[in-house]
Amino acid sequence: MTNSNLLLTEKEQKIISRLNRIEGQVRGVKNMIENKRSCHDTLTQIKAIQAALHSCTTELLFYHTSTLLPDIQTGSIEALERLLTLIQKNIK
């Protein structure tokens, strides 16, 4: 574990691990295209990447929300506005 990883929470490390797996999936799709694998198989892998990104986005949104809640509970309008903006940008 590097020094930068020591500063990450367990949840942040989990999200980074998921992103590393997604990165590997993307490299795999690139190789599939370079090796002229079937379009069906390639598209199936792309759909899996999209699902993994959606799941990661949801997890990160929940995590960030949990970091804002204490400030919101103490009356921080700025934290509430940040949360509402975050939700608005990610429900599309």
C-alpha positions in Angstrom: 0.0 0.0 0.0 1.4 3.4 -1.0 1.4 6.4 1.3 -1.5 8.0 -0.8 -3.6 4.9 -0.1 -3.1 5.4 3.7 -5.1 8.6 3.4 -8.1 7.0 1.7 -11.1 5.7 3.6 -12.1 2.1 3.2 -15.0 3.2 1.1 -12.7 5.3 -1.2 -10.3 2.3 -1.6 -13.3 0.1 -2.5 -14.4 2.6 -5.2 -10.9 2.9 -6.6 -10.7 -1.0 -6.8 -13.9 -1.0 -8.7 -12.5 1.7 -11.1 -9.4 -0.4 -11.6 -11.5 -3.4 -12.6 -13.5 -1.2 -15.0 -10.2 0.1 -16.5 -9.2 -3.5 -17.1 -12.5 -4.2 -18.8 -12.0 -1.2 -21.1 -8.6 -2.4 -22.0 -10.1 -5.8 -22.7 -12.7 -4.3 -25.1 -9.9 -2.4 -26.9 -8.1 -5.7 -27.4 -11.3 -7.4 -28.6 -11.6 -4.7 -31.3 -7.9 -5.0 -32.2 -8.3 -8.8 -32.5 -11.5 -8.5 -34.5 -13.6 -10.3 -32.0 -17.3 -10.5 -32.7 -19.3 -7.4 -32.5 -21.9 -9.2 -30.3 -19.2 -10.2 -27.7 -17.7 -6.7 -27.8 -21.0 -5.0 -27.3 -21.8 -7.4 -24.4 -18.6 -6.3 -22.7 -19.4 -2.6 -23.3 -22.8 -3.1 -21.7 -21.1 -4.7 -18.7 -18.7 -1.7 -18.4 -21.7 0.7 -18.5 -23.4 -1.3 -15.8 -20.2 -1.3 -13.7 -19.8 2.5 -14.1 -23.5 3.0 -13.2 -23.0 1.0 -10.0 -19.8 2.8 -9.2 -21.5 6.2 -9.7 -24.3 5.2 -7.4 -21.8 4.0 -4.7 -19.8 7.2 -5.0 -23.0 9.3 -4.8 -24.1 7.5 -1.6 -20.7 7.9 -0.1 -20.5 11.6 -0.9 -24.0 12.1 0.5 -23.0 10.5 3.7 -20.1 12.9 4.0 -22.5 15.9 3.6 -25.2 14.8 6.0 -23.5 15.9 9.2 -23.2 19.4 7.9 -26.8 19.4 6.6 -28.0 18.2 10.0 -26.3 21.2 11.6 -28.0 23.6 9.2 -25.5 24.1 6.5 -27.3 25.5 3.5 -24.1 25.3 1.4 -23.9 21.5 2.1 -27.6 21.1 1.2 -27.1 23.0 -2.0 -24.1 20.9 -2.9 -26.1 17.7 -2.3 -29.0 18.9 -4.4 -26.7 19.9 -7.2 -25.0 16.5 -7.1 -28.3 14.7 -7.2 -29.6 16.8 -10.0 -26.5 16.2 -12.1 -26.6 12.4 -11.6 -30.3 11.5 -12.0 -30.2 12.0 -15.8 
